Amino acid sequence: MRTARPTGGRPAPAPGGRRWGGLAYVLPSLLVLLVTALVPVFMTVGYSFTDYSILEDGEFVGFDNYTRMFSDPVFTSALRVTIIFTLISVPLQTIGALVLAETLAKRFRNRFGQFTRSVLFIPSIASMVVAGTVWRMLLGDQGLLNEILRGLGLEASNLLGRPTSALIAVSLIAVWANVGYFVVIYYAGILEVPASLYEASALDGAGGFRQFRHITWPGVSASTVVVVVLGTIWSFQTFDLIYVMTGGGPGGATSTLVFAIYRFGFQNFQMGYASAVAVVLLIGVLAISIVQNRLLTRKD
């Protein structure tokens, strides 16, 4: 049985032609993604089984680079710093973003609220190198904060020169840089919650805290998954802020895994070992993201 031909205009394109036409549109982007993202990943995995350095070709060493990590104090210290950095920054920026978004959505849905959201979002789009430089000029030993303290006759405090305070300061600055981005995510999620739920709960005598606990928080569960997973990934990938502010110091107190990878590969010329650490970091981030996603989704 013949298929009826359209009476006017051009004949409808065949399904196969439409499929290949769509592939032609996305092929350039796929090639760029393949060359810039996927190929380096496979190269890193390959280098992780060698003693390759930048200066000379490497030889296959099997799993020696991976077994070396368990006895390497630099790696274990960087892993500990990364975990502490994540445990400080992720909860603070998640809670802070939710509280700010709730306040802006309920109390300041006007021009002032729009201006505040724009101001909060500025650190998210600013260069972390610039932000880190400014904060180092404020908090360093010869920074503006200490100059003010000395001018007032008070004792100067080098926050970036002590191990504990340096890690806390870098973590809080990371929260400052990321919270505006997550405010936008939470703000959009809160606006999706039906207003009738708040009206009905108000008639039943529910206050602001009970509405937040039983309506807002469950209503933004999907946004919370995004915020926590993205925040964790960004925390494990932090490099430029630490490089500019502390250089991993003092005494390695702010040296994260990514910063340790940089030191192994480009300062010590141990590119094979750096590749192995990068592979472990990739696997760890993927595993944590999957676990977080499942736990948060199951709980919601």
Secondary structure, 3 states (H helix, E strand, C coil): CCCCCCCCCCCCCCHHHHHHHHHHHHHHHHHHHHHHHHHHHHHHHHHCCECCCCCCCCCECCCHHHHHHCCCHHHHHHHHHHHHHHHHHHHHHHHHHHHHHHHHHHHCCCHHHHHHHHHHHHHHHCCHHHHHHHHHHHHCCCCHHHHHHHHCCCCCCCHHHCHHHHHHHHHHHHHHHHHHHHHHHHHHHHHCCCHHHHHHHHHCCCCHHHHHHHHHHHHCHHHHHHHHHHHHHHHHCCCHHHHHHCCCCCCCCCCCHHHHHHHHHHHCCCHHHHHHHHHHHHHHHHHHHHHHHHHHHHHC
